[in-house]
Structures are given as C-alpha cells and as structure tokens.
Amino acid sequence: MSERDACRQLIVDTAKDLTHRGFLSATGGNLSVRITGEKAFAITPSNYDYLKMIPEDICVLGYDLTPLAGDRKPSVESAMHAAIYQVRSDVNAIIHTHQVYPSTLAIIGEPIPALFDEQVRFLGRSVKIIPYAPSGTGSLVKTVARHVADHNNAYIMANHGALLFAGDMERAVHNVLVLEKCALAYLLALCTGKKPDRIPAYVREIAFSKLRKDQKKYEAENKE
C-alpha cells in the first residue's frame, strides 16, 4: 500500500471511530494527515457522511491546495489545515470536531486553564480561544495560523468547535478524549460557582517540557 493510500485509509478508519464515539456527527468537522515525503496532506471531503466514507473519497492536496488525488470536493477548511502544516512542523495529524463540551466553552468564550497534569502534557499550557471568523474563509485561515504557533495541541474556535493536533493520528484521537474530559470537568466546576484550582506553575512547565520534547522529535523527522 502506498503512503497516500495508507493515509486515506487511516482517515476513514479514524472518522468512523470518532463518529461511533460521538465526537463527530453527520458531516460536521474534518480530519487530515500529513503525507510523509510530500508537501501534501490527505483530508476528508466536504459534506459527506463519515459512515459512508471509503478511502477513495478522501482528497489529497498539495499545501497550495492543488488536487493530487480524489474526485470529491475537499473540506471547506482545507486551507486552514494546509496553513497549520506549514506553521507547525511538529504536526502530522489534525482533527477538527464540533464535540459538545468544548463547543459550549466556544460560545461563552471560556478558555481552559491548566487544570490537570495530563492536560498540559498532551494539550499544552492552556486551551485557548481562537477568535471567531467564518468557516472556510481566508480570515479564518489567517487567524488560526497566527494563534497556533505557541505549540499547544488543542484550541477552542469561538462559536465553532475544537481543533486538535498531534504528531500522529493515534495521539490526535487521544487528545480529543483528553479535551472532552477537561472541558466537561471545567464546565461542571464553573457551575458550582467556586473558583477552579489550577496545577502549580512549576508542574505545568515540567509537563509542557515533555510535550515540547515530543514535538521536537516530529519537527526533526519532518525536516529530514
């Protein structure tokens, strides 16, 4: 199986898994993976049911969005994915979801501070809010590219949903689950009316340094 074919199969398998788990529904959200050895990525098509998807439905695009494989129209957020891959050389997989709890924080403009060791170890120092811009627009692409250069692996897109990165798709899925836990716990804590405690700053920085170590490994591999 070629690298492209393997990436397309991986996206199909992952999209179906996330749909069955309830993190994707209908045609909302999108997934992509960087193709090793090419300035290209594979991404889900636009407005197509994840549970009906087969590898041939997955689009392969150059970073300039030149179509390289697949007959379907690529996701409306393809330019955003391309920009992220160019800004973040440590990122090899991107998952954009409309999962409920982070989406709730997205509509009240509430970022998630460093609440858990695990959160910082995999998602970053905090889960920040990326300011709103309409889906599929150049404005969104520029806004996202500007905000994701801080090496965090999870973001909340205002009035939109969640954006998660990793060095591989397995870890990206793991990050979806970690974000869901953190978002739900934070929302419940806010409902108590009490101020949620954060982990100590020195613990946060130790956990974040472990994340950066992983990221630097992928950065080096992608520059080879």
SEPALO-161628 format. One record per residue (C-alpha): residue number from 1; x, y, z. Coordinates in Angstrom, 1 decimal. Layout:
% residues N
<site k="NUM" east="X" north="Y" up="Z"/>
...
This chain:
% residues 224
<site k="1" east="0.0" north="0.0" up="0.0"/>
<site k="2" east="1.4" north="3.4" up="-0.9"/>
<site k="3" east="1.8" north="6.2" up="1.6"/>
<site k="4" east="-1.1" north="8.1" up="0.2"/>
<site k="5" east="-3.4" north="5.1" up="0.3"/>
<site k="6" east="-2.4" north="4.3" up="3.9"/>
<site k="7" east="-3.2" north="7.9" up="4.9"/>
<site k="8" east="-6.6" north="7.8" up="3.2"/>
<site k="9" east="-7.4" north="4.5" up="4.9"/>
<site k="10" east="-6.3" north="5.9" up="8.3"/>
<site k="11" east="-8.6" north="8.9" up="7.9"/>
<site k="12" east="-11.6" north="6.8" up="7.0"/>
<site k="13" east="-11.0" north="4.4" up="10.0"/>
<site k="14" east="-10.5" north="7.3" up="12.4"/>
<site k="15" east="-13.5" north="9.3" up="11.2"/>
<site k="16" east="-15.7" north="6.2" up="11.7"/>
<site k="17" east="-14.3" north="5.5" up="15.1"/>
<site k="18" east="-14.8" north="9.2" up="16.2"/>
<site k="19" east="-18.4" north="9.1" up="14.8"/>
<site k="20" east="-19.2" north="5.9" up="16.8"/>
<site k="21" east="-17.8" north="7.5" up="19.9"/>
<site k="22" east="-20.0" north="10.6" up="19.4"/>
<site k="23" east="-17.2" north="13.1" up="18.7"/>
<site k="24" east="-18.2" north="13.5" up="15.1"/>
<site k="25" east="-21.8" north="13.6" up="13.7"/>
<site k="26" east="-23.3" north="13.8" up="10.2"/>
<site k="27" east="-20.8" north="15.8" up="8.2"/>
<site k="28" east="-19.6" north="18.2" up="10.8"/>
<site k="29" east="-15.8" north="18.7" up="11.4"/>
<site k="30" east="-12.9" north="17.4" up="9.4"/>
<site k="31" east="-9.7" north="15.3" up="9.7"/>
<site k="32" east="-6.4" north="15.4" up="7.9"/>
<site k="33" east="-3.0" north="13.8" up="8.0"/>
<site k="34" east="0.4" north="14.9" up="6.6"/>
<site k="35" east="1.8" north="12.7" up="3.8"/>
<site k="36" east="5.4" north="11.7" up="4.5"/>
<site k="37" east="7.8" north="12.7" up="1.8"/>
<site k="38" east="5.5" north="15.1" up="0.0"/>
<site k="39" east="4.4" north="18.6" up="0.6"/>
<site k="40" east="0.9" north="17.3" up="0.7"/>
<site k="41" east="-1.9" north="16.1" up="3.0"/>
<site k="42" east="-5.0" north="13.9" up="2.9"/>
<site k="43" east="-8.3" north="15.4" up="4.1"/>
<site k="44" east="-11.9" north="14.4" up="4.4"/>
<site k="45" east="-14.2" north="15.6" up="1.6"/>
<site k="46" east="-16.8" north="18.3" up="2.0"/>
<site k="47" east="-20.3" north="17.5" up="3.2"/>
<site k="48" east="-20.1" north="13.7" up="3.1"/>
<site k="49" east="-21.3" north="11.2" up="5.7"/>
<site k="50" east="-18.4" north="9.8" up="7.7"/>
<site k="51" east="-20.1" north="6.4" up="8.0"/>
<site k="52" east="-20.4" north="6.1" up="4.2"/>
<site k="53" east="-16.9" north="7.2" up="3.5"/>
<site k="54" east="-14.3" north="4.9" up="1.8"/>
<site k="55" east="-10.6" north="5.6" up="1.1"/>
<site k="56" east="-11.3" north="6.8" up="-2.5"/>
<site k="57" east="-13.5" north="9.6" up="-1.1"/>
<site k="58" east="-10.5" north="11.1" up="0.8"/>
<site k="59" east="-8.9" north="14.1" up="-1.0"/>
<site k="60" east="-5.1" north="14.5" up="-1.3"/>
<site k="61" east="-4.0" north="18.1" up="-1.7"/>
<site k="62" east="-0.7" north="20.0" up="-2.0"/>
<site k="63" east="-0.1" north="22.7" up="0.5"/>
<site k="64" east="-1.1" north="25.1" up="-2.2"/>
<site k="65" east="-4.4" north="23.2" up="-2.4"/>
<site k="66" east="-3.6" north="21.6" up="-5.8"/>
<site k="67" east="-5.7" north="18.4" up="-6.1"/>
<site k="68" east="-3.5" north="15.3" up="-6.2"/>
<site k="69" east="-6.0" north="12.5" up="-5.7"/>
<site k="70" east="-9.7" north="12.1" up="-5.1"/>
<site k="71" east="-12.6" north="13.2" up="-7.1"/>
<site k="72" east="-14.7" north="14.7" up="-4.3"/>
<site k="73" east="-14.7" north="18.3" up="-3.3"/>
<site k="74" east="-12.3" north="18.7" up="-0.3"/>
<site k="75" east="-13.3" north="20.1" up="3.1"/>
<site k="76" east="-14.1" north="23.8" up="3.1"/>
<site k="77" east="-11.4" north="24.0" up="5.8"/>
<site k="78" east="-8.6" north="22.6" up="3.6"/>
<site k="79" east="-6.8" north="25.9" up="3.5"/>
<site k="80" east="-6.8" north="26.0" up="7.3"/>
<site k="81" east="-5.3" north="22.6" up="7.5"/>
<site k="82" east="-2.6" north="23.5" up="4.9"/>
<site k="83" east="-1.7" north="26.6" up="6.8"/>
<site k="84" east="-1.3" north="24.6" up="10.1"/>
<site k="85" east="1.0" north="22.1" up="8.5"/>
<site k="86" east="3.2" north="24.9" up="7.2"/>
<site k="87" east="3.2" north="26.8" up="10.5"/>
<site k="88" east="3.7" north="23.7" up="12.7"/>
<site k="89" east="6.3" north="21.3" up="11.5"/>
<site k="90" east="5.6" north="19.1" up="14.5"/>
<site k="91" east="2.0" north="18.4" up="13.5"/>
<site k="92" east="1.2" north="15.3" up="11.3"/>
<site k="93" east="-2.5" north="15.0" up="12.1"/>
<site k="94" east="-5.3" north="17.4" up="12.6"/>
<site k="95" east="-8.8" north="16.8" up="13.9"/>
<site k="96" east="-11.5" north="19.5" up="13.9"/>
<site k="97" east="-14.6" north="18.5" up="15.9"/>
<site k="98" east="-17.9" north="20.1" up="17.0"/>
<site k="99" east="-17.9" north="18.0" up="20.2"/>
<site k="100" east="-20.4" north="19.3" up="22.7"/>
<site k="101" east="-18.4" north="20.3" up="25.8"/>
<site k="102" east="-15.6" north="22.3" up="24.1"/>
<site k="103" east="-18.3" north="23.8" up="21.8"/>
<site k="104" east="-20.1" north="25.0" up="24.9"/>
<site k="105" east="-17.0" north="26.8" up="26.0"/>
<site k="106" east="-16.6" north="28.1" up="22.5"/>
<site k="107" east="-19.9" north="30.0" up="22.7"/>
<site k="108" east="-19.2" north="31.5" up="26.1"/>
<site k="109" east="-15.6" north="32.4" up="25.2"/>
<site k="110" east="-14.1" north="30.5" up="28.1"/>
<site k="111" east="-10.6" north="29.1" up="27.6"/>
<site k="112" east="-9.5" north="26.2" up="29.8"/>
<site k="113" east="-6.6" north="26.9" up="32.2"/>
<site k="114" east="-4.0" north="24.3" up="33.3"/>
<site k="115" east="-6.3" north="22.1" up="35.4"/>
<site k="116" east="-4.6" north="18.7" up="35.1"/>
<site k="117" east="-1.1" north="17.3" up="34.6"/>
<site k="118" east="-2.3" north="15.1" up="31.7"/>
<site k="119" east="-4.0" north="18.1" up="30.1"/>
<site k="120" east="-0.7" north="20.1" up="29.9"/>
<site k="121" east="1.3" north="17.0" up="28.9"/>
<site k="122" east="-0.7" north="16.4" up="25.8"/>
<site k="123" east="-2.7" north="19.6" up="25.0"/>
<site k="124" east="-0.4" north="22.4" up="26.1"/>
<site k="125" east="-0.2" north="25.1" up="28.8"/>
<site k="126" east="-3.9" north="26.0" up="28.3"/>
<site k="127" east="-6.7" north="25.5" up="25.8"/>
<site k="128" east="-7.0" north="29.0" up="24.3"/>
<site k="129" east="-9.9" north="30.6" up="22.4"/>
<site k="130" east="-9.2" north="31.4" up="18.7"/>
<site k="131" east="-11.3" north="34.5" up="17.8"/>
<site k="132" east="-14.2" north="33.9" up="15.6"/>
<site k="133" east="-14.0" north="34.0" up="11.8"/>
<site k="134" east="-16.5" north="32.5" up="9.3"/>
<site k="135" east="-15.9" north="28.9" up="8.3"/>
<site k="136" east="-13.9" north="28.4" up="5.1"/>
<site k="137" east="-12.7" north="32.0" up="4.8"/>
<site k="138" east="-9.3" north="33.4" up="4.4"/>
<site k="139" east="-9.9" north="35.3" up="7.6"/>
<site k="140" east="-10.2" north="32.1" up="9.5"/>
<site k="141" east="-7.1" north="30.7" up="7.9"/>
<site k="142" east="-5.0" north="33.7" up="8.9"/>
<site k="143" east="-6.5" north="33.9" up="12.4"/>
<site k="144" east="-5.8" north="30.2" up="13.1"/>
<site k="145" east="-2.3" north="30.3" up="11.6"/>
<site k="146" east="-1.5" north="33.2" up="13.8"/>
<site k="147" east="-2.7" north="31.6" up="17.0"/>
<site k="148" east="-1.4" north="28.1" up="16.8"/>
<site k="149" east="2.3" north="29.0" up="16.7"/>
<site k="150" east="2.5" north="28.7" up="20.5"/>
<site k="151" east="3.0" north="24.9" up="20.4"/>
<site k="152" east="-0.2" north="24.0" up="22.2"/>
<site k="153" east="-2.0" north="21.0" up="20.7"/>
<site k="154" east="-5.7" north="21.9" up="21.4"/>
<site k="155" east="-7.7" north="25.1" up="20.8"/>
<site k="156" east="-11.3" north="26.2" up="21.0"/>
<site k="157" east="-12.6" north="28.0" up="18.0"/>
<site k="158" east="-15.0" north="30.7" up="19.1"/>
<site k="159" east="-18.6" north="29.9" up="18.1"/>
<site k="160" east="-17.4" north="26.9" up="16.2"/>
<site k="161" east="-15.8" north="23.9" up="17.9"/>
<site k="162" east="-12.4" north="22.3" up="18.8"/>
<site k="163" east="-9.1" north="22.0" up="16.9"/>
<site k="164" east="-6.6" north="19.3" up="17.9"/>
<site k="165" east="-3.1" north="18.4" up="16.7"/>
<site k="166" east="-0.6" north="15.7" up="17.3"/>
<site k="167" east="2.5" north="14.1" up="15.7"/>
<site k="168" east="0.3" north="11.1" up="14.7"/>
<site k="169" east="-3.4" north="10.3" up="14.3"/>
<site k="170" east="-3.5" north="7.9" up="17.3"/>
<site k="171" east="-2.3" north="10.7" up="19.6"/>
<site k="172" east="-4.6" north="13.2" up="17.9"/>
<site k="173" east="-7.6" north="11.0" up="18.8"/>
<site k="174" east="-6.2" north="10.7" up="22.4"/>
<site k="175" east="-6.2" north="14.5" up="22.5"/>
<site k="176" east="-9.8" north="14.6" up="21.5"/>
<site k="177" east="-10.6" north="12.5" up="24.5"/>
<site k="178" east="-8.5" north="14.5" up="26.9"/>
<site k="179" east="-10.1" north="17.7" up="25.7"/>
<site k="180" east="-13.5" north="16.3" up="26.3"/>
<site k="181" east="-12.7" north="15.3" up="29.9"/>
<site k="182" east="-11.2" north="18.7" up="30.6"/>
<site k="183" east="-14.0" north="20.7" up="29.0"/>
<site k="184" east="-16.7" north="18.8" up="30.9"/>
<site k="185" east="-14.8" north="19.0" up="34.2"/>
<site k="186" east="-14.3" north="22.7" up="33.8"/>
<site k="187" east="-17.9" north="23.4" up="32.9"/>
<site k="188" east="-19.1" north="21.4" up="36.0"/>
<site k="189" east="-16.6" north="23.3" up="38.2"/>
<site k="190" east="-17.8" north="26.6" up="36.8"/>
<site k="191" east="-21.4" north="25.6" up="37.6"/>
<site k="192" east="-20.5" north="25.3" up="41.3"/>
<site k="193" east="-19.7" north="29.0" up="41.5"/>
<site k="194" east="-16.4" north="28.2" up="43.1"/>
<site k="195" east="-13.1" north="29.2" up="41.5"/>
<site k="196" east="-11.4" north="26.2" up="39.9"/>
<site k="197" east="-7.9" north="25.4" up="41.1"/>
<site k="198" east="-5.0" north="25.2" up="38.7"/>
<site k="199" east="-2.0" north="23.0" up="38.9"/>
<site k="200" east="1.2" north="24.8" up="40.2"/>
<site k="201" east="3.1" north="26.7" up="37.6"/>
<site k="202" east="6.3" north="24.6" up="38.0"/>
<site k="203" east="4.3" north="21.4" up="37.4"/>
<site k="204" east="2.7" north="23.0" up="34.4"/>
<site k="205" east="6.1" north="23.8" up="32.9"/>
<site k="206" east="7.5" north="20.3" up="33.6"/>
<site k="207" east="4.5" north="18.8" up="31.8"/>
<site k="208" east="4.8" north="21.2" up="28.9"/>
<site k="209" east="8.5" north="20.5" up="28.5"/>
<site k="210" east="7.6" north="16.8" up="28.0"/>
<site k="211" east="5.2" north="17.8" up="25.3"/>
<site k="212" east="7.8" north="20.0" up="23.6"/>
<site k="213" east="10.3" north="17.1" up="23.6"/>
<site k="214" east="7.8" north="15.0" up="21.7"/>
<site k="215" east="7.1" north="17.9" up="19.3"/>
<site k="216" east="10.8" north="18.5" up="18.6"/>
<site k="217" east="11.2" north="14.8" up="17.6"/>
<site k="218" east="8.5" north="15.2" up="14.9"/>
<site k="219" east="9.9" north="18.5" up="13.8"/>
<site k="220" east="13.3" north="16.9" up="13.2"/>
<site k="221" east="11.7" north="14.0" up="11.3"/>
<site k="222" east="9.7" north="16.3" up="9.0"/>
<site k="223" east="12.8" north="18.3" up="8.2"/>
<site k="224" east="14.7" north="15.2" up="7.0"/>
